[in-house]
């Protein structure tokens, strides 16, 4: 809760799940890949929900040890995610990258009928899997190779791309009439989203979440329209050849296999 406050949150209180919400959470947990479920069973100390005003973060995965050591983790989620569509969630998330410049341009995602909680929990659970297995700690591993210098610095040519010049990497808000240029730049990278450029761990979590959702038939598109509603640019990240190669890389790593050996805990 202190971390959410530090991010600008206010009126933050613990959220007690209703019986209907428990059923939603149980259903989403049951959809996690076998490895994710096994790792969470061994390493998740607490899954919590908090109520807060929107705009101060959505989720936090942290080590249970206050010193940042140990192999137990807590996941804390914004409670309103329980009732949010993924389309609205992604639209609001990227809206924070842009500022209204009077142009009338708008950015809108379409994730079909997917719910936000499934995506967010997949993303956060992948952080735990990553920490336990050390996937992004391997400088020569397939997640970071040719893309990441360390855990947060991008390799060229991606470091110089407009796709890396967003608030997710510390830049200022972008005048919204320039949105199409930024999404065109993103389409020339192997990253599934702007948020994936924030850090190697976020890159892996975004890829894993979208790989699983696409495996179950979920689609993703982002559209930029002008003041008249005319489409200026449309992009489907999951159809990108470079993104699809990286999704295949996750399968090659075996993250979604159903027969992980017993020593993986």
C-alpha positions as CSV (number, residue, x, y, z in Angstrom):
1,X,0.0,0.0,0.0
2,X,2.9,2.3,0.7
3,X,4.3,1.7,-2.8
4,X,0.9,2.6,-4.3
5,X,0.9,5.8,-2.3
6,X,4.4,6.6,-3.5
7,X,3.1,6.2,-7.1
8,X,0.4,8.9,-6.4
9,X,-2.4,6.7,-5.1
10,X,-4.9,8.0,-2.6
11,X,-7.7,6.6,-0.5
12,X,-6.0,3.2,-0.6
13,X,-7.7,0.5,1.5
14,X,-7.6,-3.3,1.5
15,X,-10.3,-4.9,-0.6
16,X,-12.2,-7.9,0.8
17,X,-13.4,-10.1,-2.1
18,X,-17.1,-11.0,-2.3
19,X,-18.1,-14.5,-3.0
20,X,-18.7,-13.6,-6.7
21,X,-15.2,-12.0,-6.9
22,X,-13.6,-15.1,-5.3
23,X,-15.2,-17.2,-8.1
24,X,-13.6,-14.9,-10.7
25,X,-10.2,-15.1,-9.0
26,X,-10.4,-18.9,-8.8
27,X,-11.3,-19.1,-12.4
28,X,-8.4,-16.9,-13.5
29,X,-5.9,-18.8,-11.4
30,X,-7.1,-22.0,-13.0
31,X,-6.3,-20.6,-16.4
32,X,-2.6,-20.0,-15.6
33,X,-0.1,-22.2,-17.4
34,X,1.1,-25.3,-15.5
35,X,4.5,-23.8,-14.8
36,X,3.0,-20.6,-13.5
37,X,0.7,-22.5,-11.2
38,X,3.5,-24.7,-9.8
39,X,5.8,-21.7,-9.2
40,X,3.1,-19.7,-7.4
41,X,2.1,-22.7,-5.3
42,X,5.7,-22.8,-4.1
43,X,6.6,-19.1,-3.9
44,X,3.5,-17.0,-3.6
45,X,2.9,-15.8,0.0
46,X,0.0,-13.5,-0.6
47,X,-2.4,-12.4,-3.4
48,X,-4.1,-9.2,-2.3
49,X,-6.5,-6.6,-3.7
50,X,-6.7,-2.9,-2.8
51,X,-9.2,-0.2,-3.6
52,X,-7.7,3.1,-4.7
53,X,-8.5,5.9,-7.1
54,X,-7.5,5.1,-10.7
55,X,-4.2,6.4,-12.1
56,X,-1.7,5.2,-9.5
57,X,-0.7,1.8,-10.7
58,X,-2.5,-1.5,-11.4
59,X,-0.4,-4.2,-9.9
60,X,2.8,-4.9,-7.9
61,X,4.9,-8.1,-7.5
62,X,7.3,-7.8,-4.6
63,X,9.5,-10.1,-2.6
64,X,7.9,-10.9,0.8
65,X,11.2,-10.3,2.6
66,X,11.5,-6.5,3.3
67,X,15.2,-6.8,2.4
68,X,14.3,-7.9,-1.1
69,X,15.8,-11.3,-0.6
70,X,14.3,-14.8,-0.3
71,X,12.1,-16.7,-2.7
72,X,8.6,-15.8,-1.4
73,X,6.6,-13.1,-3.2
74,X,3.5,-11.0,-2.8
75,X,1.2,-9.9,-5.6
76,X,-1.1,-6.9,-5.0
77,X,-3.7,-5.9,-7.6
78,X,-6.1,-3.0,-8.0
79,X,-9.5,-4.4,-7.1
80,X,-11.3,-2.7,-10.0
81,X,-9.5,-5.0,-12.4
82,X,-12.0,-7.6,-11.3
83,X,-14.7,-5.8,-13.3
84,X,-12.6,-4.3,-16.2
85,X,-12.3,-5.3,-19.8
86,X,-8.8,-5.7,-21.3
87,X,-9.8,-3.3,-24.0
88,X,-10.5,-0.5,-21.5
89,X,-7.5,-1.4,-19.4
90,X,-5.0,-1.2,-22.3
91,X,-6.6,2.0,-23.7
92,X,-6.3,3.7,-20.4
93,X,-2.8,2.5,-19.8
94,X,-1.4,3.9,-23.1
95,X,-3.6,7.0,-22.8
96,X,-1.2,8.1,-20.0
97,X,1.6,8.3,-22.5
98,X,-0.1,11.1,-24.5
99,X,-1.3,14.6,-23.8
100,X,-4.3,16.3,-25.3
101,X,-3.1,18.9,-27.8
102,X,-6.4,20.0,-29.2
103,X,-6.0,17.9,-32.4
104,X,-8.9,15.5,-31.6
105,X,-6.7,12.5,-32.2
106,X,-7.5,9.4,-30.1
107,X,-5.9,6.0,-29.4
108,X,-8.1,3.0,-28.9
109,X,-7.2,-0.7,-28.2
110,X,-9.4,-3.6,-29.1
111,X,-8.8,-6.9,-27.2
112,X,-12.1,-8.4,-28.0
113,X,-14.0,-9.9,-25.0
114,X,-10.9,-10.5,-22.9
115,X,-11.0,-9.5,-19.3
116,X,-8.3,-7.4,-17.7
117,X,-7.7,-9.6,-14.6
118,X,-6.5,-12.6,-16.7
119,X,-4.0,-10.5,-18.5
120,X,-2.7,-8.7,-15.4
121,X,-2.4,-11.9,-13.3
122,X,-0.5,-13.7,-16.2
123,X,1.8,-10.7,-16.4
124,X,2.5,-10.6,-12.6
125,X,2.8,-14.4,-12.3
126,X,5.4,-14.3,-15.0
127,X,7.5,-11.9,-12.9
128,X,7.5,-14.6,-10.2
129,X,8.5,-17.3,-12.7
130,X,11.2,-15.0,-14.0
131,X,12.7,-14.4,-10.5
132,X,12.6,-18.0,-9.5
133,X,14.1,-19.4,-12.8
134,X,16.4,-16.4,-13.5
135,X,15.2,-16.0,-17.1
136,X,16.1,-12.3,-17.5
137,X,19.2,-12.5,-15.3
138,X,20.9,-14.4,-18.1
139,X,22.6,-11.8,-20.3
140,X,23.2,-14.4,-23.1
141,X,19.8,-15.9,-22.8
142,X,17.2,-15.6,-25.5
143,X,15.1,-13.1,-23.7
144,X,17.8,-10.4,-23.5
145,X,20.1,-11.3,-26.4
146,X,20.5,-8.5,-28.9
147,X,17.8,-6.5,-27.2
148,X,18.9,-5.6,-23.6
149,X,22.1,-4.4,-22.1
150,X,21.6,-5.2,-18.5
151,X,18.1,-5.4,-17.1
152,X,16.9,-1.9,-18.2
153,X,19.1,-0.5,-21.0
154,X,18.0,-1.2,-24.5
155,X,20.5,-2.2,-27.2
156,X,20.6,-0.3,-30.5
157,X,18.8,0.3,-32.7
158,X,15.9,0.0,-30.2
159,X,17.4,2.5,-27.7
160,X,17.1,5.3,-30.4
161,X,13.7,4.3,-31.5
162,X,10.7,6.5,-30.9
163,X,9.2,3.4,-29.3
164,X,11.7,3.9,-26.4
165,X,10.8,7.6,-25.9
166,X,7.7,7.2,-23.8
167,X,6.9,7.8,-20.1
168,X,7.5,4.1,-19.6
169,X,11.2,5.0,-20.1
170,X,11.1,8.3,-18.4
171,X,10.3,10.6,-21.3
172,X,7.6,13.3,-21.3
173,X,4.0,12.9,-22.5
174,X,3.7,12.8,-26.2
175,X,1.3,15.2,-28.1
176,X,-1.4,12.9,-29.2
177,X,-1.3,14.0,-32.8
178,X,2.1,12.2,-32.9
179,X,0.7,8.9,-31.7
180,X,0.7,7.2,-35.1
181,X,4.4,7.9,-35.6
182,X,5.1,6.3,-32.2
183,X,3.1,3.2,-33.0
184,X,4.7,2.9,-36.4
185,X,8.1,2.9,-34.6
186,X,6.8,0.2,-32.2
187,X,5.8,-1.9,-35.2
188,X,9.4,-1.9,-36.4
189,X,10.6,-3.5,-33.1
190,X,10.1,-7.0,-31.6
191,X,8.3,-5.6,-28.6
192,X,4.6,-6.3,-28.2
193,X,3.9,-3.0,-26.4
194,X,5.4,0.2,-25.3
195,X,5.4,-1.1,-21.7
196,X,7.6,-4.0,-22.8
197,X,10.4,-1.5,-23.5
198,X,10.5,-0.5,-19.8
199,X,12.7,-3.3,-18.6
200,X,13.7,-6.9,-19.6
201,X,11.4,-8.3,-17.0
202,X,8.5,-6.3,-18.3
203,X,9.3,-7.4,-21.8
204,X,9.2,-11.1,-20.8
205,X,6.0,-10.6,-18.8
206,X,4.2,-8.8,-21.7
207,X,5.3,-11.5,-24.1
208,X,4.2,-14.4,-21.9
209,X,0.8,-12.8,-21.1
210,X,0.1,-12.2,-24.8
211,X,1.4,-15.6,-25.9
212,X,-1.1,-17.3,-23.6
213,X,-4.0,-15.0,-24.5
214,X,-3.4,-15.4,-28.2
215,X,-3.1,-19.2,-27.7
216,X,-6.7,-19.0,-26.5
217,X,-7.9,-17.0,-29.5
218,X,-7.5,-13.5,-28.1
219,X,-6.6,-10.8,-30.6
220,X,-5.1,-7.4,-30.1
221,X,-5.1,-4.2,-32.2
222,X,-4.5,-0.5,-31.6
223,X,-6.0,2.2,-33.8
224,X,-5.2,5.9,-34.0
225,X,-8.0,8.1,-35.4
226,X,-8.2,11.8,-36.1
227,X,-10.8,14.3,-35.1
228,X,-13.2,13.2,-37.8
229,X,-12.9,9.5,-36.7
230,X,-10.8,8.7,-39.8
231,X,-8.3,5.9,-39.1
232,X,-4.8,7.2,-39.3
233,X,-2.9,4.0,-38.3
234,X,-3.8,0.5,-37.1
235,X,-1.4,-2.1,-35.8
236,X,-1.9,-5.7,-34.7
237,X,1.2,-6.6,-32.6
238,X,0.5,-10.3,-32.5
239,X,0.7,-10.4,-36.4
240,X,4.1,-8.8,-36.4
241,X,6.7,-11.3,-37.7
242,X,9.3,-10.2,-35.2
243,X,6.9,-10.4,-32.3
244,X,5.8,-13.9,-33.4
245,X,9.4,-15.1,-33.5
246,X,9.7,-14.0,-29.9
247,X,6.5,-15.7,-28.9
248,X,7.9,-18.9,-30.5
249,X,11.1,-18.3,-28.4
250,X,9.0,-18.6,-25.3
251,X,7.6,-22.0,-26.5
252,X,11.2,-23.1,-27.2
253,X,12.1,-22.2,-23.6
254,X,9.3,-24.5,-22.5
255,X,7.5,-22.0,-20.4
256,X,4.1,-23.4,-21.5
257,X,4.8,-27.1,-21.5
258,X,2.5,-29.2,-19.3
259,X,5.2,-31.7,-18.0
260,X,7.7,-29.7,-16.0
261,X,9.9,-31.9,-13.9
262,X,9.2,-32.2,-10.2
263,X,12.3,-30.3,-9.2
264,X,10.8,-27.1,-10.6
265,X,9.2,-25.5,-7.6
